[in-house]
Amino acid sequence: MKSQNYTVTTTASLLIAAAPSNRTIYIHVLGNGTVYLGGSDVTSANGLVTEKGAVPFEMQLPANESVYAVASVTEQVRILRPSNDGN
């Protein structure tokens, strides 16, 4: 497994790039705010919500799919993903 830190801002940004295989990804918000997950068009109105008080968010990410994130204030998130996923 590989862990990485990311900064999520008010502009949707790539959190997890597409890879050729299915993966289990864990996402944990480190700050006190809310992070919204989705596609490249993610917003606070259409994104899947995760926040610090939640347990790390477990996601089954299909092959060739990406995850983007946006927050209402700058937030730090930590990602845990397979080390052999090509990214």
OpenMM code with the backbone's topology and positions (N, CA, C; nanometers):
from openmm import Vec3, app, unit

residues = "MET LYS SER GLN ASN TYR THR VAL THR THR THR ALA SER LEU LEU ILE ALA ALA ALA PRO SER ASN ARG THR ILE TYR ILE HIS VAL LEU GLY ASN GLY THR VAL TYR LEU GLY GLY SER ASP VAL THR SER ALA ASN GLY LEU VAL THR GLU LYS GLY ALA VAL PRO PHE GLU MET GLN LEU PRO ALA ASN GLU SER VAL TYR ALA VAL ALA SER VAL THR GLU GLN VAL ARG ILE LEU ARG PRO SER ASN ASP GLY ASN".split()
positions = [
    Vec3(0.0850, -0.1180, 0.0000),
    Vec3(0.0000, 0.0000, 0.0000),
    Vec3(0.0891, 0.1238, 0.0000),
    Vec3(0.0343, 0.2303, -0.0499),
    Vec3(0.1053, 0.3573, -0.0593),
    Vec3(0.0160, 0.4660, -0.0009),
    Vec3(0.0712, 0.5482, 0.0882),
    Vec3(-0.0057, 0.6595, 0.1436),
    Vec3(0.0495, 0.7902, 0.0890),
    Vec3(-0.0428, 0.8840, 0.0668),
    Vec3(-0.0056, 1.0146, 0.0139),
    Vec3(-0.0935, 1.1209, 0.0769),
    Vec3(-0.0379, 1.2402, 0.0918),
    Vec3(-0.1128, 1.3551, 0.1400),
    Vec3(-0.1477, 1.4447, 0.0227),
    Vec3(-0.2676, 1.5025, 0.0275),
    Vec3(-0.3132, 1.5935, -0.0768),
    Vec3(-0.3771, 1.7156, -0.0127),
    Vec3(-0.3701, 1.8259, -0.0822),
    Vec3(-0.4412, 1.9463, -0.0429),
    Vec3(-0.5599, 1.9620, -0.1363),
    Vec3(-0.6778, 1.9747, -0.0788),
    Vec3(-0.8010, 1.9929, -0.1559),
    Vec3(-0.8465, 2.1369, -0.1350),
    Vec3(-0.8768, 2.2056, -0.2442),
    Vec3(-0.9175, 2.3458, -0.2372),
    Vec3(-1.0602, 2.3617, -0.2889),
    Vec3(-1.0985, 2.4851, -0.3131),
    Vec3(-1.2333, 2.5150, -0.3613),
    Vec3(-1.2495, 2.4864, -0.5103),
    Vec3(-1.1433, 2.4496, -0.5773),
    Vec3(-1.1477, 2.4111, -0.7182),
    Vec3(-1.1313, 2.2596, -0.7280),
    Vec3(-1.2174, 2.1951, -0.8037),
    Vec3(-1.2084, 2.0492, -0.8187),
    Vec3(-1.0696, 2.0109, -0.8698),
    Vec3(-1.0067, 1.9158, -0.8019),
    Vec3(-0.8737, 1.8717, -0.8427),
    Vec3(-0.8659, 1.7198, -0.8374),
    Vec3(-0.7786, 1.6654, -0.9215),
    Vec3(-0.7616, 1.5207, -0.9300),
    Vec3(-0.7018, 1.4680, -0.8003),
    Vec3(-0.7695, 1.3730, -0.7406),
    Vec3(-0.7236, 1.3117, -0.6166),
    Vec3(-0.6615, 1.1746, -0.6461),
    Vec3(-0.7271, 1.0969, -0.7314),
    Vec3(-0.6794, 0.9633, -0.7669),
    Vec3(-0.6939, 0.9469, -0.9178),
    Vec3(-0.5823, 0.9279, -0.9855),
    Vec3(-0.5833, 0.9124, -1.1308),
    Vec3(-0.6334, 0.7742, -1.1704),
    Vec3(-0.6817, 0.7634, -1.2921),
    Vec3(-0.7283, 0.6359, -1.3469),
    Vec3(-0.6123, 0.5372, -1.3548),
    Vec3(-0.6455, 0.4090, -1.3401),
    Vec3(-0.5478, 0.3001, -1.3523),
    Vec3(-0.6159, 0.1847, -1.4250),
    Vec3(-0.5391, 0.0933, -1.4790),
    Vec3(-0.5974, -0.0141, -1.5601),
    Vec3(-0.6666, -0.1265, -1.4820),
    Vec3(-0.6666, -0.1197, -1.3501),
    Vec3(-0.7291, -0.2278, -1.2722),
    Vec3(-0.8205, -0.1715, -1.1633),
    Vec3(-0.9078, -0.2549, -1.1099),
    Vec3(-0.9930, -0.2176, -0.9964),
    Vec3(-0.9046, -0.2006, -0.8735),
    Vec3(-0.9440, -0.1077, -0.7847),
    Vec3(-0.8650, -0.0828, -0.6645),
    Vec3(-0.9546, -0.0526, -0.5459),
    Vec3(-0.9036, -0.0814, -0.4272),
    Vec3(-0.9666, -0.0363, -0.3038),
    Vec3(-0.8860, 0.0823, -0.2551),
    Vec3(-0.9535, 0.1951, -0.2367),
    Vec3(-0.8900, 0.3209, -0.1977),
    Vec3(-0.9491, 0.3648, -0.0639),
    Vec3(-0.8660, 0.4182, 0.0237),
    Vec3(-0.9120, 0.4749, 0.1507),
    Vec3(-0.8792, 0.6236, 0.1514),
    Vec3(-0.9770, 0.7056, 0.1899),
    Vec3(-0.9610, 0.8507, 0.1933),
    Vec3(-0.9976, 0.8988, 0.3333),
    Vec3(-0.9086, 0.9796, 0.3932),
    Vec3(-0.9345, 1.0316, 0.5273),
    Vec3(-0.9092, 1.1821, 0.5281),
    Vec3(-1.0079, 1.2596, 0.5724),
    Vec3(-0.9946, 1.4048, 0.5828),
    Vec3(-0.9209, 1.4367, 0.7120),
    Vec3(-0.8124, 1.5140, 0.7028),
    Vec3(-0.7330, 1.5489, 0.8206),
    Vec3(-0.7781, 1.6777, 0.8864),
    Vec3(-0.8326, 1.7702, 0.8077),
    Vec3(-0.8777, 1.8978, 0.8615),
    Vec3(-1.0156, 1.8852, 0.9247),
    Vec3(-1.0739, 1.9961, 0.9643),
    Vec3(-1.2032, 1.9951, 1.0320),
    Vec3(-1.3221, 2.0173, 0.9401),
    Vec3(-1.2973, 2.0339, 0.8110),
    Vec3(-1.4050, 2.0630, 0.7178),
    Vec3(-1.4554, 1.9415, 0.6437),
    Vec3(-1.5298, 1.9689, 0.5394),
    Vec3(-1.5931, 1.8664, 0.4576),
    Vec3(-1.5287, 1.8635, 0.3206),
    Vec3(-1.5103, 1.7427, 0.2685),
    Vec3(-1.4560, 1.7231, 0.1340),
    Vec3(-1.5616, 1.6493, 0.0526),
    Vec3(-1.5777, 1.6905, -0.0727),
    Vec3(-1.6760, 1.6313, -0.1629),
    Vec3(-1.6015, 1.5558, -0.2726),
    Vec3(-1.6410, 1.4310, -0.2963),
    Vec3(-1.5745, 1.3447, -0.3923),
    Vec3(-1.6648, 1.3207, -0.5126),
    Vec3(-1.6039, 1.3075, -0.6304),
    Vec3(-1.6825, 1.2784, -0.7498),
    Vec3(-1.5961, 1.2808, -0.8737),
    Vec3(-1.6596, 1.3088, -0.9856),
    Vec3(-1.5902, 1.3199, -1.1131),
    Vec3(-1.5295, 1.4575, -1.1301),
    Vec3(-1.4820, 1.4851, -1.2498),
    Vec3(-1.4146, 1.6135, -1.2748),
    Vec3(-1.5080, 1.7329, -1.2567),
    Vec3(-1.6380, 1.7091, -1.2551),
    Vec3(-1.7360, 1.8164, -1.2367),
    Vec3(-1.7878, 1.8256, -1.0934),
    Vec3(-1.7169, 1.7657, -0.9980),
    Vec3(-1.7649, 1.7613, -0.8594),
    Vec3(-1.7793, 1.9010, -0.8003),
    Vec3(-1.8866, 1.9187, -0.7231),
    Vec3(-1.9117, 2.0415, -0.6480),
    Vec3(-1.9678, 2.0014, -0.5117),
    Vec3(-1.9889, 2.0992, -0.4255),
    Vec3(-2.0512, 2.0696, -0.2966),
    Vec3(-2.1975, 2.0296, -0.3141),
    Vec3(-2.2563, 2.0608, -0.4275),
    Vec3(-2.3960, 2.0267, -0.4530),
    Vec3(-2.4147, 1.8844, -0.5057),
    Vec3(-2.3104, 1.8269, -0.5684),
    Vec3(-2.3296, 1.6942, -0.6275),
    Vec3(-2.2289, 1.5895, -0.5797),
    Vec3(-2.1329, 1.6281, -0.4966),
    Vec3(-2.0292, 1.5356, -0.4538),
    Vec3(-2.0689, 1.4483, -0.3366),
    Vec3(-2.0013, 1.3362, -0.3239),
    Vec3(-2.0175, 1.2459, -0.2111),
    Vec3(-1.9410, 1.3052, -0.0931),
    Vec3(-2.0053, 1.3187, 0.0212),
    Vec3(-1.9496, 1.3900, 0.1362),
    Vec3(-1.8651, 1.2980, 0.2240),
    Vec3(-1.7484, 1.3479, 0.2656),
    Vec3(-1.6705, 1.2839, 0.3706),
    Vec3(-1.6086, 1.3954, 0.4546),
    Vec3(-1.5840, 1.3682, 0.5801),
    Vec3(-1.5293, 1.4696, 0.6696),
    Vec3(-1.4441, 1.4049, 0.7772),
    Vec3(-1.3753, 1.4881, 0.8556),
    Vec3(-1.2812, 1.4378, 0.9551),
    Vec3(-1.3443, 1.3418, 1.0544),
    Vec3(-1.4630, 1.3713, 1.1012),
    Vec3(-1.5264, 1.2867, 1.2014),
    Vec3(-1.5630, 1.1478, 1.1503),
    Vec3(-1.5631, 1.1318, 1.0187),
    Vec3(-1.5975, 1.0021, 0.9594),
    Vec3(-1.4756, 0.9098, 0.9640),
    Vec3(-1.5035, 0.7807, 0.9686),
    Vec3(-1.3936, 0.6847, 0.9563),
    Vec3(-1.3351, 0.7017, 0.8162),
    Vec3(-1.2132, 0.6557, 0.7932),
    Vec3(-1.1608, 0.6664, 0.6564),
    Vec3(-1.2608, 0.6075, 0.5568),
    Vec3(-1.2847, 0.6817, 0.4512),
    Vec3(-1.3815, 0.6445, 0.3492),
    Vec3(-1.3204, 0.5363, 0.2606),
    Vec3(-1.3854, 0.4207, 0.2530),
    Vec3(-1.3375, 0.3107, 0.1683),
    Vec3(-1.4129, 0.3140, 0.0364),
    Vec3(-1.3384, 0.3091, -0.0735),
    Vec3(-1.3991, 0.3181, -0.2054),
    Vec3(-1.3473, 0.2056, -0.2942),
    Vec3(-1.4387, 0.1381, -0.3619),
    Vec3(-1.4023, 0.0407, -0.4639),
    Vec3(-1.4009, 0.1168, -0.5955),
    Vec3(-1.2832, 0.1436, -0.6467),
    Vec3(-1.2684, 0.2253, -0.7662),
    Vec3(-1.2491, 0.1353, -0.8878),
    Vec3(-1.3439, 0.1391, -0.9824),
    Vec3(-1.3324, 0.0552, -1.1011),
    Vec3(-1.2130, 0.0952, -1.1887),
    Vec3(-1.1726, 0.0021, -1.2722),
    Vec3(-1.0631, 0.0287, -1.3663),
    Vec3(-1.0972, 0.1499, -1.4526),
    Vec3(-0.9966, 0.2285, -1.4830),
    Vec3(-1.0060, 0.3438, -1.5726),
    Vec3(-1.0946, 0.4570, -1.5209),
    Vec3(-1.1191, 0.4606, -1.3912),
    Vec3(-1.1962, 0.5689, -1.3297),
    Vec3(-1.1064, 0.6538, -1.2405),
    Vec3(-1.1352, 0.7836, -1.2342),
    Vec3(-1.0608, 0.8792, -1.1518),
    Vec3(-1.1522, 0.9349, -1.0436),
    Vec3(-1.0920, 0.9926, -0.9406),
    Vec3(-1.1680, 1.0595, -0.8351),
    Vec3(-1.1150, 1.2016, -0.8220),
    Vec3(-1.2061, 1.2961, -0.8187),
    Vec3(-1.1742, 1.4369, -0.7969),
    Vec3(-1.2323, 1.4788, -0.6630),
    Vec3(-1.1801, 1.5862, -0.6068),
    Vec3(-1.2293, 1.6356, -0.4784),
    Vec3(-1.2341, 1.7873, -0.4784),
    Vec3(-1.3241, 1.8403, -0.3979),
    Vec3(-1.3379, 1.9839, -0.3779),
    Vec3(-1.3799, 2.0054, -0.2328),
    Vec3(-1.3455, 2.1209, -0.1767),
    Vec3(-1.3830, 2.1543, -0.0391),
    Vec3(-1.4248, 2.3004, -0.0340),
    Vec3(-1.5011, 2.3368, 0.0667),
    Vec3(-1.5435, 2.4766, 0.0798),
    Vec3(-1.4313, 2.5634, 0.1356),
    Vec3(-1.3374, 2.5022, 0.2072),
    Vec3(-1.2137, 2.5678, 0.2519),
    Vec3(-1.1002, 2.4689, 0.2248),
    Vec3(-0.9785, 2.5149, 0.2205),
    Vec3(-0.8658, 2.4256, 0.1935),
    Vec3(-0.8557, 2.3184, 0.3011),
    Vec3(-0.8484, 2.1926, 0.2592),
    Vec3(-0.8422, 2.0785, 0.3498),
    Vec3(-0.7275, 1.9866, 0.3110),
    Vec3(-0.6767, 1.9165, 0.4079),
    Vec3(-0.5753, 1.8141, 0.3843),
    Vec3(-0.6430, 1.6777, 0.3914),
    Vec3(-0.6105, 1.5914, 0.2962),
    Vec3(-0.6621, 1.4551, 0.2989),
    Vec3(-0.5462, 1.3583, 0.2824),
    Vec3(-0.5648, 1.2390, 0.3328),
    Vec3(-0.4661, 1.1334, 0.3185),
    Vec3(-0.5318, 1.0191, 0.2418),
    Vec3(-0.4584, 0.9667, 0.1446),
    Vec3(-0.5060, 0.8573, 0.0605),
    Vec3(-0.4201, 0.7347, 0.0869),
    Vec3(-0.4829, 0.6193, 0.0971),
    Vec3(-0.4124, 0.4919, 0.1041),
    Vec3(-0.4608, 0.4103, -0.0142),
    Vec3(-0.3670, 0.3665, -0.0985),
    Vec3(-0.4033, 0.2943, -0.2203),
    Vec3(-0.3000, 0.1873, -0.2503),
    Vec3(-0.3309, 0.0929, -0.3383),
    Vec3(-0.2333, -0.0105, -0.3718),
    Vec3(-0.1067, 0.0507, -0.4307),
    Vec3(0.0069, -0.0026, -0.3931),
    Vec3(0.1325, 0.0523, -0.4437),
    Vec3(0.1583, 0.0137, -0.5885),
    Vec3(0.0871, -0.0838, -0.6402),
    Vec3(0.1105, -0.1289, -0.7773),
    Vec3(0.0010, -0.0849, -0.8727),
    Vec3(-0.0695, 0.0253, -0.8430),
    Vec3(-0.1805, 0.0657, -0.9302),
    Vec3(-0.1386, 0.1524, -1.0469),
    Vec3(-0.0098, 0.1724, -1.0649),
    Vec3(0.0389, 0.2450, -1.1818),
    Vec3(0.0458, 0.3955, -1.1665),
    Vec3(0.0128, 0.4502, -1.0501),
    Vec3(0.0177, 0.5960, -1.0299),
    Vec3(0.1116, 0.6310, -0.9173),
] * unit.nanometer
topology = app.Topology()
chain = topology.addChain("A")
for resn in residues:
    res = topology.addResidue(resn, chain)
    for name in ("N", "CA", "C"):
        topology.addAtom(name, app.Element.getBySymbol(name[0]), res)
